[in-house]
Amino acid sequence: MVTYQELHDLNLSKLNTAVTQWQQMLNKLIILADGGDGGVNASDLEKKANAADWKGDSATVTRKFTTTTARQFEDMVTEARSIHSILQDAHTNLKKHKEDLGTTVSTWATKSIYINSNGNAQYSGPPREVEGAPPPPTASRASRTRTR
């Protein structure tokens, strides 16, 4: 479980960098798998292999290898999407929780409640009156008491 201090001090920059880099990797893998940049891609190789009029043992092995490799590229895209999604969700959620924590701490601070590094709350304002106790002396009452 994440502690107050860990969430308060959490630096999300490395996680944000990982999200960005996985998005870049995903984009590159999509191009390798499906094309889109005009270059060679796994999908086109699979189509060409299936459409080829190859004969013999080498043809069967080559076709199978090419189609298997193309499917592996599709699997890599799926895996990269999953990893990117997990990292993106983690970043989004942690960022929101950290912002919510900061907002909550600020709100309580306006009410003279201090949250310490253990996440415990302490009242830090002027003493509160106890029910039934006499009111605190005012400046004029205190000066009259001293002059008697």
Phi, psi and chi 1 to 4 in degrees:
 res  aa     phi    psi   chi1   chi2   chi3   chi4
   1 MET       -  136.9  176.5  147.3  173.8      -
   2 VAL   -76.2  133.4  177.3      -      -      -
   3 THR   -86.0  167.1   66.6      -      -      -
   4 TYR   -54.6  -50.7  163.7   82.2      -      -
   5 GLN   -63.7  -40.3 -164.4   65.7   46.0      -
   6 GLU   -62.3  -44.2  -71.5  169.4  -22.5      -
   7 LEU   -68.4  -40.8 -176.4   57.3      -      -
   8 HIS   -60.6  -41.6 -178.9  -90.8      -      -
   9 ASP   -92.5    1.1  -64.4  -16.6      -      -
  10 LEU   -59.6  126.6 -175.0   61.7      -      -
  11 ASN  -101.9  114.1 -178.1  -14.3      -      -
  12 LEU   -93.0    5.5  -66.4  169.7      -      -
  13 SER   -65.2  -39.9   62.9      -      -      -
  14 LYS   -69.0  -38.1  -71.9 -176.1  179.9 -179.6
  15 LEU   -66.6  -39.8 -177.2   54.5      -      -
  16 ASN   -63.1  -39.7 -171.1   47.4      -      -
  17 THR   -63.3  -42.0  -61.1      -      -      -
  18 ALA   -62.7  -40.5      -      -      -      -
  19 VAL   -60.8  -46.3  169.7      -      -      -
  20 THR   -63.0  -45.6  -59.2      -      -      -
  21 GLN   -67.1  -36.3  -69.6  176.6  -17.7      -
  22 TRP   -69.5  -32.3  -89.4  100.0      -      -
  23 GLN   -65.7  -41.6 -179.2   62.6   58.5      -
  24 GLN   -63.6  -42.7  -67.4  167.3  -10.4      -
  25 MET   -63.5  -42.7  177.7   57.9   67.0      -
  26 LEU   -59.5  -45.2  175.5   58.6      -      -
  27 ASN   -60.0  -41.6  -66.6  -19.3      -      -
  28 LYS   -66.3  -41.6  -69.0  174.6 -176.4  176.7
  29 LEU   -66.7  -36.6  -72.5  171.4      -      -
  30 ILE   -62.0  -42.2  -71.5  170.7      -      -
  31 ILE   -64.0  -42.4  -70.2  170.4      -      -
  32 LEU   -65.5  -36.1  -73.7  173.2      -      -
  33 ALA   -80.5  -45.1      -      -      -      -
  34 ASP  -113.6  -11.6  -60.2  -31.6      -      -
  35 GLY    91.4 -154.0      -      -      -      -
  36 GLY   110.1  -15.8      -      -      -      -
  37 ASP  -110.1    4.3   68.2  -18.8      -      -
  38 GLY    84.7   -4.3      -      -      -      -
  39 GLY   -92.4 -173.0      -      -      -      -
  40 VAL   -72.9  139.1  175.4      -      -      -
  41 ASN  -144.3  163.1   61.9   72.2      -      -
  42 ALA   -63.7  -38.3      -      -      -      -
  43 SER   -62.4  -44.7 -179.3      -      -      -
  44 ASP   -65.3  -40.1  -72.1  -15.9      -      -
  45 LEU   -63.0  -39.5  -71.4  175.5      -      -
  46 GLU   -64.5  -44.0 -179.6  180.0   21.4      -
  47 LYS   -61.9  -43.3  -72.0  174.9 -168.0  171.0
  48 LYS   -66.1  -39.2  -71.2  176.5 -176.9  177.1
  49 ALA   -66.2  -41.3      -      -      -      -
  50 ASN   -70.4  -30.0  -73.6  -29.8      -      -
  51 ALA   -86.5  -13.0      -      -      -      -
  52 ALA   -68.9  149.0      -      -      -      -
  53 ASP  -101.4   61.5 -173.0   25.1      -      -
  54 TRP   -88.1  149.4  -66.4  -25.6      -      -
  55 LYS  -127.5  150.9  -55.5  -91.8 -170.6 -103.9
  56 GLY    97.0  178.6      -      -      -      -
  57 ASP   -63.4  -42.1  -68.2  -22.1      -      -
  58 SER   -62.7  -35.9  -67.0      -      -      -
  59 ALA   -63.9  -44.3      -      -      -      -
  60 THR   -64.1  -45.8  -55.1      -      -      -
  61 VAL   -64.3  -44.1  170.3      -      -      -
  62 THR   -65.5  -44.1  -57.3      -      -      -
  63 ARG   -61.0  -46.4 -179.4  176.1  -72.3  117.5
  64 LYS   -62.9  -43.8 -176.6  175.8  179.2  179.4
  65 PHE   -61.0  -45.2  174.2   78.1      -      -
  66 THR   -64.7  -44.8  -56.0      -      -      -
  67 THR   -69.5  -36.7   56.3      -      -      -
  68 THR   -64.3  -43.7  -59.9      -      -      -
  69 THR   -62.7  -40.9  -57.5      -      -      -
  70 ALA   -62.1  -42.3      -      -      -      -
  71 ARG   -66.3  -34.1  -73.2 -171.2 -163.0  114.4
  72 GLN   -64.7  -36.2  -72.1  173.4  -20.1      -
  73 PHE   -64.1  -41.0  -88.4   95.6      -      -
  74 GLU   -62.2  -40.3  -68.4  169.9   11.7      -
  75 ASP   -64.6  -38.5  -68.4  -15.7      -      -
  76 MET   -63.5  -39.4  -76.7 -170.7  -75.9      -
  77 VAL   -62.9  -44.4  168.6      -      -      -
  78 THR   -61.0  -44.9  -59.8      -      -      -
  79 GLU   -64.2  -43.1  -68.3  -65.9  -36.9      -
  80 ALA   -63.7  -39.5      -      -      -      -
  81 ARG   -61.3  -42.5  -85.1 -166.2  179.7  109.1
  82 SER   -63.0  -47.4  -64.9      -      -      -
  83 ILE   -62.6  -45.7  -67.6  168.2      -      -
  84 HIS   -60.1  -43.6  176.0  -99.5      -      -
  85 SER   -62.6  -43.8  178.6      -      -      -
  86 ILE   -62.3  -46.8  -70.4  167.0      -      -
  87 LEU   -64.6  -42.5  -67.7  172.4      -      -
  88 GLN   -62.5  -45.4  179.8   68.9   55.2      -
  89 ASP   -63.5  -41.9  -70.5  -10.5      -      -
  90 ALA   -61.5  -45.4      -      -      -      -
  91 HIS   -62.3  -47.6 -177.9  -90.9      -      -
  92 THR   -60.1  -47.2  -59.6      -      -      -
  93 ASN   -67.3  -45.4  -69.5  -27.4      -      -
  94 LEU   -64.0  -39.7  -72.3  169.9      -      -
  95 LYS   -61.6  -44.6 -177.9  178.6  177.6 -175.2
  96 LYS   -64.2  -44.2  179.8  171.7 -179.3   -7.5
  97 HIS   -62.3  -40.6  -68.2  -45.6      -      -
  98 LYS   -65.5  -42.4 -174.6  173.0  179.4  173.2
  99 GLU   -64.3  -42.4  -71.3  168.8   -5.2      -
 100 ASP   -61.1  -41.3  -70.4  -11.2      -      -
 101 LEU   -61.5  -46.6  178.1   65.4      -      -
 102 GLY   -61.0  -41.4      -      -      -      -
 103 THR   -63.9  -44.1  -59.5      -      -      -
 104 THR   -63.6  -45.2  -59.3      -      -      -
 105 VAL   -62.0  -42.5  168.6      -      -      -
 106 SER   -64.3  -41.7  -64.9      -      -      -
 107 THR   -61.9  -45.6  -59.8      -      -      -
 108 TRP   -68.4  -32.0  -78.0  107.6      -      -
 109 ALA   -62.7  -33.1      -      -      -      -
 110 THR   -68.4  -15.1   63.3      -      -      -
 111 LYS  -106.9   19.1  -61.3  174.3 -176.2 -179.0
 112 SER    63.3   31.6  -60.3      -      -      -
 113 ILE  -108.9  122.4  -55.6  -69.2      -      -
 114 TYR  -104.1  133.9  166.5   73.5      -      -
 115 ILE  -102.4  119.5  -49.6  -62.6      -      -
 116 ASN   -84.6  178.9   67.2   20.4      -      -
 117 SER   -65.6  -17.4   62.3      -      -      -
 118 ASN   -87.5   -4.2  -65.8  -34.0      -      -
 119 GLY    87.9    8.0      -      -      -      -
 120 ASN   -87.1  145.7  -62.3  -39.0      -      -
 121 ALA   -97.5  140.9      -      -      -      -
 122 GLN  -134.9  137.5  -76.3 -179.6  -71.9      -
 123 TYR   -77.2  131.3  178.7   70.6      -      -
 124 SER  -126.7   17.8   60.4      -      -      -
 125 GLY   -94.4 -167.4      -      -      -      -
 126 PRO   -64.3  154.7   18.9  -26.0      -      -
 127 PRO   -58.2  141.3  -15.3   23.2      -      -
 128 ARG   -88.6  147.8  -64.4 -176.8  178.2 -159.2
 129 GLU   -74.4  142.6  -66.4 -177.9   29.7      -
 130 VAL   -88.5  137.2  176.5      -      -      -
 131 GLU   -58.9  128.1 -169.0  173.9  -36.8      -
 132 GLY    89.7   -9.1      -      -      -      -
 133 ALA   -79.5  152.8      -      -      -      -
 134 PRO   -65.4  150.8   20.9  -27.6      -      -
 135 PRO   -63.6  151.3   20.3  -26.5      -      -
 136 PRO   -64.0  150.5   18.5  -24.3      -      -
 137 PRO   -66.4  141.5   19.2  -24.7      -      -
 138 THR   -90.2  169.8   60.1      -      -      -
 139 ALA   -60.7  -40.7      -      -      -      -
 140 SER   -71.7  -37.7   60.2      -      -      -
 141 ARG   -66.3  -39.2  -99.7 -178.6   66.4 -162.2
 142 ALA   -65.2  -39.6      -      -      -      -
 143 SER   -71.0  -33.9   62.2      -      -      -
 144 ARG   -67.6  -35.4  -85.0 -173.0  -82.5  145.5
 145 THR   -66.8  -36.5  -52.8      -      -      -
 146 ARG   -72.7  -28.0  -82.7 -172.1 -103.3  131.9
 147 THR   -83.7  -11.6   55.2      -      -      -
 148 ARG   -73.6      -  -71.9 -173.3 -164.4  173.8
